[in-house]
């Protein structure tokens, strides 16, 4: 059963971490002057990585201090038919998505639609090669840490009182609210992603498949959005020409 330290840590994950992301992270990026955006964007990537790894470390230390089973946290690999099915499904989805991505990259209208969908997050998305490298690291961090915290730990915590299904739903909603800076559509989408990852976790009995899927999803999003915004037409505003003074004065 959870102890006092678990209640405090769950409160951090459910309230403080999402509030920090919305109010003190992304807001700083949206308020930055255009010339400061690249610097603030990288700062946000690095800060997000540091905070997530710190929370993951606290989770591991707390779990170890209570002498709990790693299987209860989803950190024991399980070789079963469900894992084989998820792996096969993932391989099929990757092939399909890469084919569709190739088509989309050749379609200017598709790229324009993607830019409009991602416009709210434009400042947060990678633009340069350096951005992309750090975004990939952030994606791997999110894949490992967010699955550990919101699928492994938080589902275990809520499951102590409400059962597995309500725990998965509540943890997914909290996960979605943690992405409130993406707007209502982003909250809904990330909640659905959370439910999907919870299903993968329940089927396989391990967090490792959902960690891999989560990281790949984020990496794909970063690469595709960077390509889309790189193709955005540059609008050049020209100074209105001043008419030549007439000789008839």
Rosetta constraint file for C-alpha pairs under 8 A:
AtomPair CA 1 CA 160 HARMONIC 6.55 0.50
AtomPair CA 2 CA 6 HARMONIC 5.48 0.50
AtomPair CA 2 CA 7 HARMONIC 7.01 0.50
AtomPair CA 2 CA 157 HARMONIC 6.74 0.50
AtomPair CA 2 CA 160 HARMONIC 7.55 0.50
AtomPair CA 3 CA 7 HARMONIC 6.64 0.50
AtomPair CA 4 CA 8 HARMONIC 6.46 0.50
AtomPair CA 5 CA 9 HARMONIC 6.12 0.50
AtomPair CA 5 CA 62 HARMONIC 7.64 0.50
AtomPair CA 6 CA 10 HARMONIC 5.93 0.50
AtomPair CA 6 CA 62 HARMONIC 7.75 0.50
AtomPair CA 6 CA 157 HARMONIC 7.72 0.50
AtomPair CA 7 CA 11 HARMONIC 6.20 0.50
AtomPair CA 8 CA 12 HARMONIC 6.40 0.50
AtomPair CA 9 CA 13 HARMONIC 6.37 0.50
AtomPair CA 10 CA 14 HARMONIC 5.99 0.50
AtomPair CA 10 CA 154 HARMONIC 6.80 0.50
AtomPair CA 10 CA 157 HARMONIC 7.57 0.50
AtomPair CA 11 CA 15 HARMONIC 5.69 0.50
AtomPair CA 11 CA 16 HARMONIC 6.95 0.50
AtomPair CA 12 CA 16 HARMONIC 4.71 0.50
AtomPair CA 12 CA 17 HARMONIC 5.80 0.50
AtomPair CA 13 CA 17 HARMONIC 5.38 0.50
AtomPair CA 13 CA 18 HARMONIC 7.28 0.50
AtomPair CA 13 CA 149 HARMONIC 7.69 0.50
AtomPair CA 13 CA 150 HARMONIC 7.91 0.50
AtomPair CA 14 CA 18 HARMONIC 6.86 0.50
AtomPair CA 14 CA 174 HARMONIC 5.93 0.50
AtomPair CA 14 CA 175 HARMONIC 7.99 0.50
AtomPair CA 14 CA 178 HARMONIC 7.95 0.50
AtomPair CA 15 CA 19 HARMONIC 6.15 0.50
AtomPair CA 16 CA 20 HARMONIC 6.02 0.50
AtomPair CA 17 CA 21 HARMONIC 6.26 0.50
AtomPair CA 17 CA 178 HARMONIC 7.20 0.50
AtomPair CA 18 CA 22 HARMONIC 6.28 0.50
AtomPair CA 18 CA 177 HARMONIC 6.72 0.50
AtomPair CA 18 CA 178 HARMONIC 4.05 0.50
AtomPair CA 18 CA 179 HARMONIC 7.04 0.50
AtomPair CA 18 CA 180 HARMONIC 7.71 0.50
AtomPair CA 19 CA 23 HARMONIC 5.86 0.50
AtomPair CA 19 CA 24 HARMONIC 7.73 0.50
AtomPair CA 19 CA 178 HARMONIC 7.32 0.50
AtomPair CA 20 CA 24 HARMONIC 5.10 0.50
AtomPair CA 20 CA 25 HARMONIC 6.35 0.50
AtomPair CA 21 CA 25 HARMONIC 4.88 0.50
AtomPair CA 21 CA 26 HARMONIC 6.26 0.50
AtomPair CA 21 CA 178 HARMONIC 7.05 0.50
AtomPair CA 21 CA 179 HARMONIC 7.65 0.50
AtomPair CA 21 CA 181 HARMONIC 7.56 0.50
AtomPair CA 22 CA 26 HARMONIC 5.71 0.50
AtomPair CA 22 CA 27 HARMONIC 6.52 0.50
AtomPair CA 22 CA 178 HARMONIC 7.62 0.50
AtomPair CA 22 CA 179 HARMONIC 7.44 0.50
AtomPair CA 22 CA 180 HARMONIC 6.40 0.50
AtomPair CA 22 CA 181 HARMONIC 5.19 0.50
AtomPair CA 23 CA 27 HARMONIC 5.54 0.50
AtomPair CA 23 CA 28 HARMONIC 7.90 0.50
AtomPair CA 24 CA 28 HARMONIC 6.23 0.50
AtomPair CA 25 CA 29 HARMONIC 6.95 0.50
AtomPair CA 25 CA 44 HARMONIC 6.55 0.50
AtomPair CA 26 CA 30 HARMONIC 6.38 0.50
AtomPair CA 26 CA 44 HARMONIC 7.65 0.50
AtomPair CA 26 CA 124 HARMONIC 7.83 0.50
AtomPair CA 26 CA 181 HARMONIC 6.75 0.50
AtomPair CA 27 CA 31 HARMONIC 6.17 0.50
AtomPair CA 28 CA 32 HARMONIC 6.18 0.50
AtomPair CA 28 CA 40 HARMONIC 7.69 0.50
AtomPair CA 29 CA 37 HARMONIC 6.51 0.50
AtomPair CA 29 CA 40 HARMONIC 6.01 0.50
AtomPair CA 29 CA 41 HARMONIC 6.58 0.50
AtomPair CA 29 CA 44 HARMONIC 7.85 0.50
AtomPair CA 29 CA 123 HARMONIC 7.02 0.50
AtomPair CA 29 CA 124 HARMONIC 7.37 0.50
AtomPair CA 30 CA 123 HARMONIC 7.13 0.50
AtomPair CA 32 CA 36 HARMONIC 5.86 0.50
AtomPair CA 32 CA 37 HARMONIC 5.81 0.50
AtomPair CA 32 CA 40 HARMONIC 7.40 0.50
AtomPair CA 33 CA 37 HARMONIC 6.41 0.50
AtomPair CA 36 CA 40 HARMONIC 6.19 0.50
AtomPair CA 37 CA 41 HARMONIC 5.83 0.50
AtomPair CA 37 CA 123 HARMONIC 6.89 0.50
AtomPair CA 38 CA 42 HARMONIC 6.41 0.50
AtomPair CA 39 CA 43 HARMONIC 6.24 0.50
AtomPair CA 40 CA 44 HARMONIC 6.04 0.50
AtomPair CA 41 CA 45 HARMONIC 6.35 0.50
AtomPair CA 41 CA 123 HARMONIC 7.20 0.50
AtomPair CA 41 CA 124 HARMONIC 5.91 0.50
AtomPair CA 42 CA 46 HARMONIC 6.22 0.50
AtomPair CA 42 CA 131 HARMONIC 6.62 0.50
AtomPair CA 42 CA 134 HARMONIC 7.31 0.50
AtomPair CA 43 CA 47 HARMONIC 5.94 0.50
AtomPair CA 44 CA 48 HARMONIC 5.95 0.50
AtomPair CA 45 CA 49 HARMONIC 6.33 0.50
AtomPair CA 45 CA 134 HARMONIC 6.68 0.50
AtomPair CA 45 CA 135 HARMONIC 6.65 0.50
AtomPair CA 45 CA 138 HARMONIC 6.24 0.50
AtomPair CA 46 CA 50 HARMONIC 6.22 0.50
AtomPair CA 46 CA 134 HARMONIC 7.56 0.50
AtomPair CA 46 CA 138 HARMONIC 7.53 0.50
AtomPair CA 47 CA 51 HARMONIC 6.15 0.50
AtomPair CA 48 CA 52 HARMONIC 6.11 0.50
AtomPair CA 48 CA 138 HARMONIC 7.30 0.50
AtomPair CA 49 CA 53 HARMONIC 6.13 0.50
AtomPair CA 49 CA 137 HARMONIC 7.93 0.50
AtomPair CA 49 CA 138 HARMONIC 5.75 0.50
AtomPair CA 49 CA 141 HARMONIC 6.14 0.50
AtomPair CA 49 CA 142 HARMONIC 7.69 0.50
AtomPair CA 50 CA 54 HARMONIC 6.09 0.50
AtomPair CA 51 CA 55 HARMONIC 6.18 0.50
AtomPair CA 52 CA 56 HARMONIC 6.12 0.50
AtomPair CA 52 CA 141 HARMONIC 7.19 0.50
AtomPair CA 52 CA 142 HARMONIC 7.32 0.50
AtomPair CA 52 CA 145 HARMONIC 5.99 0.50
AtomPair CA 52 CA 146 HARMONIC 7.43 0.50
AtomPair CA 53 CA 57 HARMONIC 6.10 0.50
AtomPair CA 53 CA 141 HARMONIC 7.27 0.50
AtomPair CA 53 CA 145 HARMONIC 6.47 0.50
AtomPair CA 54 CA 58 HARMONIC 6.28 0.50
AtomPair CA 55 CA 59 HARMONIC 6.17 0.50
AtomPair CA 55 CA 145 HARMONIC 7.89 0.50
AtomPair CA 55 CA 149 HARMONIC 7.90 0.50
AtomPair CA 56 CA 60 HARMONIC 6.27 0.50
AtomPair CA 56 CA 145 HARMONIC 5.73 0.50
AtomPair CA 56 CA 148 HARMONIC 7.09 0.50
AtomPair CA 56 CA 149 HARMONIC 6.72 0.50
AtomPair CA 57 CA 61 HARMONIC 6.12 0.50
AtomPair CA 58 CA 62 HARMONIC 5.99 0.50
AtomPair CA 59 CA 63 HARMONIC 6.02 0.50
AtomPair CA 59 CA 149 HARMONIC 7.40 0.50
AtomPair CA 59 CA 153 HARMONIC 7.62 0.50
AtomPair CA 60 CA 64 HARMONIC 6.02 0.50
AtomPair CA 61 CA 65 HARMONIC 6.03 0.50
AtomPair CA 62 CA 66 HARMONIC 6.53 0.50
AtomPair CA 63 CA 67 HARMONIC 6.56 0.50
AtomPair CA 63 CA 68 HARMONIC 5.92 0.50
AtomPair CA 64 CA 68 HARMONIC 6.35 0.50
AtomPair CA 68 CA 72 HARMONIC 7.44 0.50
AtomPair CA 69 CA 73 HARMONIC 7.20 0.50
AtomPair CA 70 CA 74 HARMONIC 6.42 0.50
AtomPair CA 70 CA 75 HARMONIC 5.42 0.50
AtomPair CA 70 CA 76 HARMONIC 6.20 0.50
AtomPair CA 71 CA 75 HARMONIC 5.62 0.50
AtomPair CA 71 CA 76 HARMONIC 5.07 0.50
AtomPair CA 71 CA 206 HARMONIC 7.76 0.50
AtomPair CA 72 CA 152 HARMONIC 7.86 0.50
AtomPair CA 72 CA 156 HARMONIC 7.29 0.50
AtomPair CA 73 CA 148 HARMONIC 7.59 0.50
AtomPair CA 73 CA 152 HARMONIC 4.94 0.50
AtomPair CA 73 CA 153 HARMONIC 6.06 0.50
AtomPair CA 73 CA 156 HARMONIC 7.07 0.50
AtomPair CA 74 CA 148 HARMONIC 7.89 0.50
AtomPair CA 74 CA 152 HARMONIC 5.76 0.50
AtomPair CA 74 CA 201 HARMONIC 7.77 0.50
AtomPair CA 74 CA 205 HARMONIC 6.50 0.50
AtomPair CA 74 CA 206 HARMONIC 4.53 0.50
AtomPair CA 74 CA 207 HARMONIC 5.04 0.50
AtomPair CA 74 CA 208 HARMONIC 7.90 0.50
AtomPair CA 75 CA 206 HARMONIC 6.07 0.50
AtomPair CA 75 CA 207 HARMONIC 6.12 0.50
AtomPair CA 75 CA 208 HARMONIC 7.24 0.50
AtomPair CA 76 CA 206 HARMONIC 6.16 0.50
AtomPair CA 77 CA 205 HARMONIC 7.99 0.50
AtomPair CA 77 CA 206 HARMONIC 5.80 0.50
AtomPair CA 77 CA 208 HARMONIC 7.08 0.50
AtomPair CA 78 CA 83 HARMONIC 7.54 0.50
AtomPair CA 78 CA 204 HARMONIC 6.90 0.50
AtomPair CA 78 CA 205 HARMONIC 6.59 0.50
AtomPair CA 78 CA 206 HARMONIC 6.30 0.50
AtomPair CA 79 CA 83 HARMONIC 6.32 0.50
AtomPair CA 79 CA 84 HARMONIC 7.84 0.50
AtomPair CA 80 CA 84 HARMONIC 6.58 0.50
AtomPair CA 80 CA 204 HARMONIC 7.19 0.50
AtomPair CA 81 CA 85 HARMONIC 6.15 0.50
AtomPair CA 82 CA 86 HARMONIC 6.12 0.50
AtomPair CA 82 CA 203 HARMONIC 5.87 0.50
AtomPair CA 82 CA 204 HARMONIC 5.27 0.50
AtomPair CA 83 CA 87 HARMONIC 6.04 0.50
AtomPair CA 83 CA 203 HARMONIC 7.69 0.50
AtomPair CA 83 CA 204 HARMONIC 5.28 0.50
AtomPair CA 83 CA 209 HARMONIC 7.61 0.50
AtomPair CA 84 CA 88 HARMONIC 6.13 0.50
AtomPair CA 85 CA 89 HARMONIC 6.04 0.50
AtomPair CA 86 CA 90 HARMONIC 5.97 0.50
AtomPair CA 86 CA 200 HARMONIC 7.51 0.50
AtomPair CA 86 CA 204 HARMONIC 8.00 0.50
AtomPair CA 86 CA 209 HARMONIC 7.80 0.50
AtomPair CA 87 CA 91 HARMONIC 6.21 0.50
AtomPair CA 87 CA 209 HARMONIC 7.97 0.50
AtomPair CA 88 CA 92 HARMONIC 6.33 0.50
AtomPair CA 89 CA 93 HARMONIC 6.15 0.50
AtomPair CA 90 CA 94 HARMONIC 6.06 0.50
AtomPair CA 90 CA 213 HARMONIC 7.83 0.50
AtomPair CA 91 CA 95 HARMONIC 6.35 0.50
AtomPair CA 92 CA 96 HARMONIC 6.27 0.50
AtomPair CA 93 CA 97 HARMONIC 5.97 0.50
AtomPair CA 94 CA 98 HARMONIC 6.06 0.50
AtomPair CA 95 CA 99 HARMONIC 6.30 0.50
AtomPair CA 96 CA 100 HARMONIC 6.25 0.50
AtomPair CA 97 CA 101 HARMONIC 5.92 0.50
AtomPair CA 98 CA 102 HARMONIC 6.18 0.50
AtomPair CA 99 CA 103 HARMONIC 6.52 0.50
AtomPair CA 100 CA 104 HARMONIC 6.12 0.50
AtomPair CA 101 CA 105 HARMONIC 6.05 0.50
AtomPair CA 101 CA 224 HARMONIC 7.89 0.50
AtomPair CA 102 CA 106 HARMONIC 6.63 0.50
AtomPair CA 103 CA 107 HARMONIC 6.52 0.50
AtomPair CA 104 CA 108 HARMONIC 7.69 0.50
AtomPair CA 104 CA 110 HARMONIC 5.64 0.50
AtomPair CA 104 CA 111 HARMONIC 6.58 0.50
AtomPair CA 105 CA 110 HARMONIC 7.62 0.50
AtomPair CA 105 CA 111 HARMONIC 6.68 0.50
AtomPair CA 105 CA 227 HARMONIC 7.86 0.50
AtomPair CA 105 CA 228 HARMONIC 7.78 0.50
AtomPair CA 107 CA 111 HARMONIC 6.39 0.50
AtomPair CA 108 CA 112 HARMONIC 6.14 0.50
AtomPair CA 109 CA 113 HARMONIC 6.24 0.50
AtomPair CA 110 CA 114 HARMONIC 6.24 0.50
AtomPair CA 111 CA 115 HARMONIC 6.22 0.50
AtomPair CA 111 CA 228 HARMONIC 5.27 0.50
AtomPair CA 111 CA 231 HARMONIC 7.78 0.50
AtomPair CA 112 CA 116 HARMONIC 6.40 0.50
AtomPair CA 112 CA 228 HARMONIC 7.29 0.50
AtomPair CA 112 CA 232 HARMONIC 7.52 0.50
AtomPair CA 113 CA 117 HARMONIC 6.29 0.50
AtomPair CA 114 CA 118 HARMONIC 6.20 0.50
AtomPair CA 114 CA 225 HARMONIC 7.42 0.50
AtomPair CA 114 CA 228 HARMONIC 6.85 0.50
AtomPair CA 115 CA 119 HARMONIC 5.73 0.50
AtomPair CA 115 CA 225 HARMONIC 7.25 0.50
AtomPair CA 115 CA 228 HARMONIC 6.15 0.50
AtomPair CA 115 CA 229 HARMONIC 6.36 0.50
AtomPair CA 118 CA 122 HARMONIC 6.06 0.50
AtomPair CA 118 CA 225 HARMONIC 7.47 0.50
AtomPair CA 120 CA 182 HARMONIC 6.95 0.50
AtomPair CA 121 CA 125 HARMONIC 6.46 0.50
AtomPair CA 121 CA 182 HARMONIC 6.76 0.50
AtomPair CA 125 CA 222 HARMONIC 6.49 0.50
AtomPair CA 125 CA 225 HARMONIC 6.99 0.50
AtomPair CA 125 CA 226 HARMONIC 6.84 0.50
AtomPair CA 126 CA 131 HARMONIC 4.79 0.50
AtomPair CA 126 CA 132 HARMONIC 5.26 0.50
AtomPair CA 126 CA 135 HARMONIC 6.68 0.50
AtomPair CA 126 CA 222 HARMONIC 6.42 0.50
AtomPair CA 126 CA 223 HARMONIC 7.90 0.50
AtomPair CA 126 CA 225 HARMONIC 7.73 0.50
AtomPair CA 126 CA 226 HARMONIC 5.70 0.50
AtomPair CA 127 CA 131 HARMONIC 6.00 0.50
AtomPair CA 127 CA 132 HARMONIC 6.98 0.50
AtomPair CA 127 CA 226 HARMONIC 5.54 0.50
AtomPair CA 127 CA 229 HARMONIC 7.66 0.50
AtomPair CA 127 CA 230 HARMONIC 7.29 0.50
AtomPair CA 128 CA 132 HARMONIC 6.21 0.50
AtomPair CA 129 CA 133 HARMONIC 6.28 0.50
AtomPair CA 130 CA 134 HARMONIC 6.39 0.50
AtomPair CA 131 CA 135 HARMONIC 5.98 0.50
AtomPair CA 132 CA 136 HARMONIC 6.09 0.50
AtomPair CA 132 CA 222 HARMONIC 7.11 0.50
AtomPair CA 132 CA 223 HARMONIC 7.27 0.50
AtomPair CA 133 CA 137 HARMONIC 6.49 0.50
AtomPair CA 134 CA 138 HARMONIC 6.13 0.50
AtomPair CA 135 CA 139 HARMONIC 6.01 0.50
AtomPair CA 135 CA 219 HARMONIC 7.36 0.50
AtomPair CA 135 CA 222 HARMONIC 6.88 0.50
AtomPair CA 136 CA 140 HARMONIC 6.29 0.50
AtomPair CA 136 CA 218 HARMONIC 7.85 0.50
AtomPair CA 136 CA 219 HARMONIC 5.60 0.50
AtomPair CA 136 CA 222 HARMONIC 7.65 0.50
AtomPair CA 137 CA 141 HARMONIC 6.13 0.50
AtomPair CA 138 CA 142 HARMONIC 6.06 0.50
AtomPair CA 139 CA 143 HARMONIC 6.07 0.50
AtomPair CA 139 CA 214 HARMONIC 7.89 0.50
AtomPair CA 139 CA 215 HARMONIC 5.10 0.50
AtomPair CA 139 CA 216 HARMONIC 7.59 0.50
AtomPair CA 139 CA 218 HARMONIC 5.29 0.50
AtomPair CA 139 CA 219 HARMONIC 5.77 0.50
AtomPair CA 140 CA 144 HARMONIC 6.28 0.50
AtomPair CA 140 CA 215 HARMONIC 4.88 0.50
AtomPair CA 140 CA 216 HARMONIC 7.89 0.50
AtomPair CA 140 CA 219 HARMONIC 7.92 0.50
AtomPair CA 141 CA 145 HARMONIC 5.78 0.50
AtomPair CA 141 CA 146 HARMONIC 7.80 0.50
AtomPair CA 141 CA 215 HARMONIC 7.64 0.50
AtomPair CA 142 CA 146 HARMONIC 5.14 0.50
AtomPair CA 142 CA 147 HARMONIC 7.46 0.50
AtomPair CA 142 CA 214 HARMONIC 7.49 0.50
AtomPair CA 142 CA 215 HARMONIC 6.62 0.50
AtomPair CA 143 CA 147 HARMONIC 6.04 0.50
AtomPair CA 143 CA 210 HARMONIC 7.61 0.50
AtomPair CA 143 CA 211 HARMONIC 4.58 0.50
AtomPair CA 143 CA 212 HARMONIC 6.45 0.50
AtomPair CA 143 CA 213 HARMONIC 7.48 0.50
AtomPair CA 143 CA 214 HARMONIC 4.76 0.50
AtomPair CA 143 CA 215 HARMONIC 4.28 0.50
AtomPair CA 144 CA 148 HARMONIC 6.20 0.50
AtomPair CA 144 CA 211 HARMONIC 5.12 0.50
AtomPair CA 144 CA 212 HARMONIC 7.78 0.50
AtomPair CA 144 CA 215 HARMONIC 7.50 0.50
AtomPair CA 145 CA 149 HARMONIC 6.03 0.50
AtomPair CA 146 CA 150 HARMONIC 5.60 0.50
AtomPair CA 146 CA 151 HARMONIC 7.40 0.50
AtomPair CA 147 CA 151 HARMONIC 4.95 0.50
AtomPair CA 147 CA 152 HARMONIC 6.32 0.50
AtomPair CA 147 CA 207 HARMONIC 6.76 0.50
AtomPair CA 147 CA 210 HARMONIC 6.92 0.50
AtomPair CA 147 CA 211 HARMONIC 5.91 0.50
AtomPair CA 147 CA 214 HARMONIC 7.92 0.50
AtomPair CA 148 CA 152 HARMONIC 4.74 0.50
AtomPair CA 148 CA 153 HARMONIC 6.18 0.50
AtomPair CA 148 CA 207 HARMONIC 7.06 0.50
AtomPair CA 149 CA 153 HARMONIC 4.95 0.50
AtomPair CA 149 CA 154 HARMONIC 6.08 0.50
AtomPair CA 150 CA 154 HARMONIC 4.95 0.50
AtomPair CA 150 CA 155 HARMONIC 6.69 0.50
AtomPair CA 150 CA 171 HARMONIC 5.99 0.50
AtomPair CA 150 CA 172 HARMONIC 7.41 0.50
AtomPair CA 150 CA 175 HARMONIC 6.60 0.50
AtomPair CA 151 CA 155 HARMONIC 5.50 0.50
AtomPair CA 151 CA 168 HARMONIC 7.42 0.50
AtomPair CA 151 CA 171 HARMONIC 6.95 0.50
AtomPair CA 151 CA 172 HARMONIC 7.94 0.50
AtomPair CA 151 CA 194 HARMONIC 7.85 0.50
AtomPair CA 151 CA 197 HARMONIC 7.57 0.50
AtomPair CA 151 CA 198 HARMONIC 6.22 0.50
AtomPair CA 151 CA 201 HARMONIC 7.64 0.50
AtomPair CA 151 CA 207 HARMONIC 7.61 0.50
AtomPair CA 152 CA 156 HARMONIC 6.28 0.50
AtomPair CA 152 CA 207 HARMONIC 6.91 0.50
AtomPair CA 153 CA 157 HARMONIC 6.15 0.50
AtomPair CA 154 CA 158 HARMONIC 6.18 0.50
AtomPair CA 154 CA 167 HARMONIC 7.74 0.50
AtomPair CA 154 CA 171 HARMONIC 6.03 0.50
AtomPair CA 155 CA 159 HARMONIC 5.75 0.50
AtomPair CA 155 CA 164 HARMONIC 7.20 0.50
AtomPair CA 155 CA 167 HARMONIC 5.08 0.50
AtomPair CA 155 CA 168 HARMONIC 5.62 0.50
AtomPair CA 155 CA 171 HARMONIC 5.96 0.50
AtomPair CA 156 CA 160 HARMONIC 6.42 0.50
AtomPair CA 156 CA 167 HARMONIC 7.53 0.50
AtomPair CA 157 CA 161 HARMONIC 7.91 0.50
AtomPair CA 157 CA 167 HARMONIC 7.90 0.50
AtomPair CA 158 CA 162 HARMONIC 6.16 0.50
AtomPair CA 158 CA 163 HARMONIC 7.37 0.50
AtomPair CA 158 CA 164 HARMONIC 7.97 0.50
AtomPair CA 158 CA 166 HARMONIC 7.92 0.50
AtomPair CA 158 CA 167 HARMONIC 4.96 0.50
AtomPair CA 158 CA 170 HARMONIC 7.82 0.50
AtomPair CA 158 CA 171 HARMONIC 7.83 0.50
AtomPair CA 159 CA 163 HARMONIC 4.48 0.50
AtomPair CA 159 CA 164 HARMONIC 5.15 0.50
AtomPair CA 159 CA 166 HARMONIC 7.50 0.50
AtomPair CA 159 CA 167 HARMONIC 5.08 0.50
AtomPair CA 162 CA 166 HARMONIC 6.08 0.50
AtomPair CA 162 CA 167 HARMONIC 6.36 0.50
AtomPair CA 163 CA 167 HARMONIC 6.05 0.50
AtomPair CA 164 CA 168 HARMONIC 6.13 0.50
AtomPair CA 165 CA 169 HARMONIC 6.32 0.50
AtomPair CA 166 CA 170 HARMONIC 6.04 0.50
AtomPair CA 167 CA 171 HARMONIC 5.97 0.50
AtomPair CA 168 CA 172 HARMONIC 6.04 0.50
AtomPair CA 168 CA 195 HARMONIC 6.82 0.50
AtomPair CA 168 CA 198 HARMONIC 6.15 0.50
AtomPair CA 169 CA 173 HARMONIC 6.21 0.50
AtomPair CA 169 CA 195 HARMONIC 6.61 0.50
AtomPair CA 170 CA 174 HARMONIC 6.22 0.50
AtomPair CA 171 CA 175 HARMONIC 6.08 0.50
AtomPair CA 171 CA 194 HARMONIC 7.72 0.50
AtomPair CA 172 CA 176 HARMONIC 6.13 0.50
AtomPair CA 172 CA 190 HARMONIC 7.93 0.50
AtomPair CA 172 CA 191 HARMONIC 5.12 0.50
AtomPair CA 172 CA 192 HARMONIC 7.38 0.50
AtomPair CA 172 CA 193 HARMONIC 7.86 0.50
AtomPair CA 172 CA 194 HARMONIC 4.60 0.50
AtomPair CA 172 CA 195 HARMONIC 5.62 0.50
AtomPair CA 172 CA 198 HARMONIC 7.82 0.50
AtomPair CA 173 CA 177 HARMONIC 6.17 0.50
AtomPair CA 173 CA 191 HARMONIC 5.29 0.50
AtomPair CA 173 CA 194 HARMONIC 7.67 0.50
AtomPair CA 174 CA 178 HARMONIC 6.20 0.50
AtomPair CA 174 CA 191 HARMONIC 7.79 0.50
AtomPair CA 175 CA 179 HARMONIC 7.04 0.50
AtomPair CA 175 CA 190 HARMONIC 7.01 0.50
AtomPair CA 175 CA 191 HARMONIC 6.27 0.50
AtomPair CA 175 CA 194 HARMONIC 6.64 0.50
AtomPair CA 176 CA 180 HARMONIC 7.00 0.50
AtomPair CA 176 CA 186 HARMONIC 7.56 0.50
AtomPair CA 176 CA 187 HARMONIC 4.61 0.50
AtomPair CA 176 CA 188 HARMONIC 6.53 0.50
AtomPair CA 176 CA 189 HARMONIC 7.45 0.50
AtomPair CA 176 CA 190 HARMONIC 4.81 0.50
AtomPair CA 176 CA 191 HARMONIC 4.26 0.50
AtomPair CA 176 CA 192 HARMONIC 7.96 0.50
AtomPair CA 176 CA 194 HARMONIC 7.32 0.50
AtomPair CA 177 CA 187 HARMONIC 5.72 0.50
AtomPair CA 177 CA 191 HARMONIC 7.75 0.50
AtomPair CA 178 CA 187 HARMONIC 7.84 0.50
AtomPair CA 179 CA 183 HARMONIC 7.79 0.50
AtomPair CA 179 CA 186 HARMONIC 6.65 0.50
AtomPair CA 179 CA 187 HARMONIC 5.80 0.50
AtomPair CA 179 CA 190 HARMONIC 7.12 0.50
AtomPair CA 180 CA 184 HARMONIC 6.93 0.50
AtomPair CA 180 CA 186 HARMONIC 6.86 0.50
AtomPair CA 180 CA 187 HARMONIC 5.63 0.50
AtomPair CA 181 CA 186 HARMONIC 7.86 0.50
AtomPair CA 182 CA 186 HARMONIC 4.71 0.50
AtomPair CA 182 CA 187 HARMONIC 6.75 0.50
AtomPair CA 183 CA 187 HARMONIC 6.34 0.50
AtomPair CA 184 CA 188 HARMONIC 6.35 0.50
AtomPair CA 185 CA 189 HARMONIC 6.17 0.50
AtomPair CA 186 CA 190 HARMONIC 5.99 0.50
AtomPair CA 187 CA 191 HARMONIC 6.01 0.50
AtomPair CA 188 CA 192 HARMONIC 6.24 0.50
AtomPair CA 189 CA 193 HARMONIC 6.22 0.50
AtomPair CA 190 CA 194 HARMONIC 6.05 0.50
AtomPair CA 191 CA 195 HARMONIC 6.31 0.50
AtomPair CA 192 CA 196 HARMONIC 6.19 0.50
AtomPair CA 193 CA 197 HARMONIC 6.12 0.50
AtomPair CA 194 CA 198 HARMONIC 6.06 0.50
AtomPair CA 195 CA 199 HARMONIC 6.24 0.50
AtomPair CA 196 CA 200 HARMONIC 6.39 0.50
AtomPair CA 197 CA 201 HARMONIC 6.15 0.50
AtomPair CA 197 CA 210 HARMONIC 5.55 0.50
AtomPair CA 197 CA 214 HARMONIC 7.84 0.50
AtomPair CA 198 CA 202 HARMONIC 6.08 0.50
AtomPair CA 199 CA 203 HARMONIC 6.09 0.50
AtomPair CA 200 CA 204 HARMONIC 6.07 0.50
AtomPair CA 200 CA 209 HARMONIC 7.22 0.50
AtomPair CA 200 CA 210 HARMONIC 6.20 0.50
AtomPair CA 201 CA 205 HARMONIC 5.42 0.50
AtomPair CA 201 CA 206 HARMONIC 5.51 0.50
AtomPair CA 201 CA 207 HARMONIC 5.58 0.50
AtomPair CA 201 CA 209 HARMONIC 7.43 0.50
AtomPair CA 201 CA 210 HARMONIC 6.43 0.50
AtomPair CA 202 CA 206 HARMONIC 7.62 0.50
AtomPair CA 204 CA 209 HARMONIC 7.69 0.50
AtomPair CA 207 CA 211 HARMONIC 6.12 0.50
AtomPair CA 208 CA 212 HARMONIC 6.34 0.50
AtomPair CA 209 CA 213 HARMONIC 6.26 0.50
AtomPair CA 210 CA 214 HARMONIC 5.86 0.50
AtomPair CA 211 CA 215 HARMONIC 6.17 0.50
AtomPair CA 212 CA 216 HARMONIC 6.18 0.50
AtomPair CA 213 CA 217 HARMONIC 6.12 0.50
AtomPair CA 214 CA 218 HARMONIC 6.39 0.50
AtomPair CA 215 CA 219 HARMONIC 6.17 0.50
AtomPair CA 216 CA 220 HARMONIC 6.01 0.50
AtomPair CA 217 CA 221 HARMONIC 6.19 0.50
AtomPair CA 218 CA 222 HARMONIC 6.24 0.50
AtomPair CA 219 CA 223 HARMONIC 6.27 0.50
AtomPair CA 220 CA 224 HARMONIC 6.05 0.50
AtomPair CA 221 CA 225 HARMONIC 5.97 0.50
AtomPair CA 222 CA 226 HARMONIC 6.07 0.50
AtomPair CA 223 CA 227 HARMONIC 6.33 0.50
AtomPair CA 224 CA 228 HARMONIC 6.21 0.50
AtomPair CA 225 CA 229 HARMONIC 6.20 0.50
AtomPair CA 226 CA 230 HARMONIC 6.01 0.50
AtomPair CA 227 CA 231 HARMONIC 6.52 0.50
AtomPair CA 228 CA 232 HARMONIC 6.78 0.50
